[in-house]
Amino acid sequence: MNQAKANRPNVIVFFTDQQRWDTTGVHGNPLDLTPNFDRMAREGTHANYAFTCQPVCGPARSCLQTGLYATTTGCFRNGIPLPEGTKTIAHYFREAGYRTGYIGKWHLAAEEPVSEARRGGYEYWLAANALEHSSDAYDTVVYDGANRPVKLPGYRVDALTDAAIRYIDEHKNEPFFLFVSYLEPHHQNHRDDYPAPDVYRGKYAGRWMPPDLAALGGTAHQHLDGYCGMVKRLDDALGRLLDALKSLELTENTIVLFTSDHGCHFKTRNAEYKRSCHESSIRIPLAITGPGFNQGGQIRELVSLIDIPPTLLDAAGLDVPAHMQGRSIMPLVRGDRSEWPSDVFVQISESHVGRAIRTKRWKYAVHAPDKNGRKDPGSDVYEELFLYDLEADPYELTNLIHMQSHRAVADVLKQRLIKRMVEAGEAAPEIRPA
């Protein structure tokens, strides 16, 4: 391996599932759930306004692995595998001489266990396609590179973290790209529960509740205690991983990125937990530490999950493929904000066929009522669905879309949304007023 490759930073993605942005202390949560994330955010780079581009597991993961919108890869709903031959960030890191590893939940194949051709180019494999079905909170079952089932001891978060630390130790002398994908704080599907580790069970019951959940109810009174316990254990695991890097003298040469695929609204916006345009579905935590990001401060621009693949490649000194549809945030980290867009674009599927745009102040969303969100990736005709003034109504409790007083605002946002849809490769649709 040449010296240039040998000096490249290691890269670790610490990826959670269904974690709201406001579970973190830096976003005002008073329960002290995330001291390690908060330290990352203070000492590294914190994207204060970070959003998913598709608020459901598989499509969000397709965007994060490829740097392409879900309508571009075709993975617009769960259960559609990444097309064979699709290049992922793992391919680009491998081509640059990195060892690559994937641990945890994949959700980009249509099979269990996942055959080598469906693993997105990752070299080391200890994962399950649908971890919520192959495992339980204290019964972690994944599959190794030979597709043999492996039962890992401990609470599921700890079991995957142990495996990640083992991988880091085994590859400490060569550049590596490691993707650790947790299920928590996602619900356990077969019993619709949020099983925290035993030590945190009941610890957060009846305590602070995000204002949108306090106002709208849903299942939050039943589930928020377990959800918070899961978030707390994830942050404990993040601390363990950072400690391992310190003990192996890898801290100064390892980029660690923490984020999630989407949020959780606890059945307040539709019949389940995500798949809506609301902040509770789309806003996520995002912090990065390591070379290039230390003392990066707080980024106030709006950042999307689609921007993470080009960011990781750019930060590692690798070329960003021209076809990627996001953009590297490295200019923002360096203080150059001149070319950054002032909105983020969201595609919504499964619950309905929807599109949304989010600016600093406004949220504007449309849907296609005649389309099936499980069958149709998009539509040529949409109807206006939501308009929120996030300055006056940050918890999105008052929909303004039918108000004539806000017609001019909606018209401007409609044109901005159409522009973003076209930029993402979609045809310019007709959008009918509410």
QUIDA-V601915 format. One record per backbone hydrogen bond with DSSP energy under -0.5 kcal/mol. CO is the residue of the C=O (numbers start at 1). NH is the residue of the N-H. Records with the same first field share a line. If there is no record, write none. Layout:
CO: NH + NH
This chain:
2: 6
3: 7
5: 8
10: 255
11: 178
12: 14 + 257
13: 15 + 180
14: 16 + 259
15: 182
16: 18 + 261
18: 20
20: 23
21: 24
24: 27 + 29
25: 28
29: 32
34: 38
35: 39
36: 40
37: 41
38: 42
39: 43
40: 44
43: 295
44: 297
45: 47 + 288
46: 48 + 299
48: 50
49: 303
50: 284
51: 305
53: 347
54: 56
55: 275
56: 60
57: 61
58: 62
59: 63
60: 64
61: 65
62: 66
63: 67
65: 89
67: 325 + 326
69: 72 + 73
70: 74
74: 76
77: 80
79: 81
83: 86
88: 91 + 92
89: 93
90: 94
91: 95
92: 96
93: 98
94: 97
99: 177
100: 124
101: 179
102: 126
103: 181
104: 128
108: 82
113: 115
115: 118
116: 119
119: 122
124: 102
126: 104
127: 143
128: 106 + 131
129: 107 + 131
130: 133 + 134
131: 135
136: 139
137: 156
139: 136 + 141
140: 152
142: 150
143: 127
144: 147
148: 144
150: 142 + 152
152: 140
155: 159
156: 160
157: 161
158: 162
159: 163
160: 164
161: 165
162: 166
163: 167
164: 168
165: 169
166: 170
167: 171
169: 172
171: 174
175: 99
176: 11
177: 101
178: 13 + 180
179: 103 + 181
180: 15 + 182
181: 105
183: 186
184: 17
187: 189
188: 191 + 192 + 193
189: 192
193: 188 + 195
194: 196
197: 200 + 201
198: 201
200: 203 + 204
202: 205
204: 207
210: 213 + 214
211: 215
212: 216
213: 217
216: 218
217: 220
219: 222 + 223
220: 224
223: 227
224: 228
225: 229
226: 230
227: 231
228: 232
229: 233
230: 234
231: 235
232: 236
233: 237
234: 238
235: 239
236: 240
237: 241
238: 242
239: 243
240: 244
241: 245
242: 246
243: 247
244: 248
245: 250 + 251
246: 249
250: 253
251: 254
253: 10
255: 12
256: 289
257: 14
258: 287
259: 16
262: 19
265: 268
266: 219
272: 267
273: 265
278: 281 + 282
279: 283
280: 264
281: 263
282: 52
283: 21
284: 50
285: 260
286: 47
287: 258
288: 45
289: 256
290: 293 + 294
293: 296
297: 46 + 299
298: 300
299: 48 + 49
301: 49
303: 51
304: 307
305: 308 + 309
307: 311
308: 312
309: 313
310: 314
311: 315
312: 316
313: 318
314: 317
319: 321
321: 324
329: 332 + 333
330: 334
331: 336
332: 335
335: 337
337: 340
342: 360
344: 358
346: 356
348: 354
349: 351
352: 354
353: 368
354: 348
355: 366
356: 346
357: 364
358: 344
361: 390 + 391
362: 359
363: 388
364: 357
365: 385 + 386
366: 355
367: 369 + 383
368: 371
371: 373
372: 375 + 376
373: 350
375: 377
380: 430
382: 432
383: 367
386: 365
387: 400
388: 363 + 390
389: 393
393: 396
398: 400
400: 403
402: 404
403: 406
404: 407
406: 410
407: 411
408: 412
409: 413
410: 414
411: 415
412: 416
413: 417
414: 418
415: 419
416: 420
417: 421
418: 422
419: 423
420: 424
421: 426
422: 425
430: 382 + 432
432: 384
